[in-house]
């Protein structure tokens, strides 16, 4: 059964760091585009970051650029989101996703308009002092 499982969320103080992980099973990450999305209460889902299938394109939302880094380890079938200098408005449920198409990761921003092939169930990130 193909699935994605996130881990690494939690409570952190403003200015702190967290690394989210997303482990894939039932399919390989080497041939899919991967992404991170987040949704805060009362807000729409936001595309945070993505890497296209052959690592030809890496995108970040303006709100996280320079603070977050996406990466993948195809050998371990895991991808990551390193989040530094966290702010209260970064608090949200973070979801990892993967798709056999690059459609959501090739227009200069991380699109939420496409139905992704795989979604994780989400991990909560809380930023508070």
N, C-alpha and C positions, 0 to 999 in steps of 0.2 A: 504494500500500500504506500503510495507516494505521499510524503508529508514534509512539512517544515516545522521545526520546533525552535522557538526563541528562548533565550535565557539571558541573564545579566542585568535585568532591570532592578530597580530598587529606589531607595531614598538617598538623595545626595544634596549637599549644601550648594548654594550658588557659587559658581567658580570651580566646582568639583568636576570629576570625570567618571564616566562609566563606559564599559565596552559591552555592547550587545552582541550576542552570537546567534546564528541561525543555522541549525544543523539540518541537512537534507537527507532523506532516506527514500529509497524506492526509485530514485532517478539521479543522474549525475549533474553536477553544477557546471561542468565544463562547456556544455552546449546550450546553456540558457542565459538569458539576461536576468539580473538580480536587482532587487531594490528594497529600500526601506521606506515605509510610510508611517505616519502618525496621526492620531486623532485625539484631540482634547475634548472635554465635555462641552457640548453645545456648539462645537465647530465641525466643519467639514474635514474629511480626510485630506491630508496634505502629503504630497510626494516629497520626501526628504533627500534621497540620494539613490543613484543607480549606476550599475556598470553593464554595458551592453555585452552581447554574447561572447565576442572574441576580444573583450577588453579594449575595444576601439574607442569607446566613449564612456566617460565618467562625468556624472552631473550631480550638482548639489543645488538645493533651494537657496535662494539669497539669504534666508534667515539663518542658515547653518554654515554657509560657505566660510572656510577658514577656521572653523571650530570642529567640524565633524569630518571623519575620514572613513570611507567605505573600502573594504578589501575582501578578497576571497581566497580560500585555500582549496583548490580543486582536489588535491590529493586527499585532504581530510573531509571533503564534501561539506565544508562549513564556510559561511561568510559572516562578516563582522561589520559593526558600526562603532567606531571609536568616537566618543563624544567628550569633548573637552570644553572647559569654560562654560559649563551649563548654566542656564538662566531659568528663572521661574516660568517663563513662557515656553520653555522646551518640555515642560511637563505634559505628558500625554501617554496614551497606550501606543506602543510602537509595534508595528507589524512588518515582518519580512515577507517578501513575495518573489516569485520567479515566473518567467514566461519564456516559451520557445521563440517568441518574436521580440524584436527590439523596439517595437512600435512605441512603447511607453518611455523609451530612453533614447530618443534620437531627435527631438525637436528643440533642444536647448533647455528643456526643463523636464522634470519628472512628472509625467502625465498620470492623472488618476482617471482618465476617461476610458481606459481599456480594461477588459475583463482578464485578469491575470490567471494563468494556469494553476498556480499554487499559492496558497496563503498560509502563514502561520496563524496561531490563535492570539498572538499579542503578548506583550510584556509591559507592565506598568513602569513608567519612569516618573518619579516625583522629585521636584527640585524645591527645596524649602529649607529655611534656617530654623 
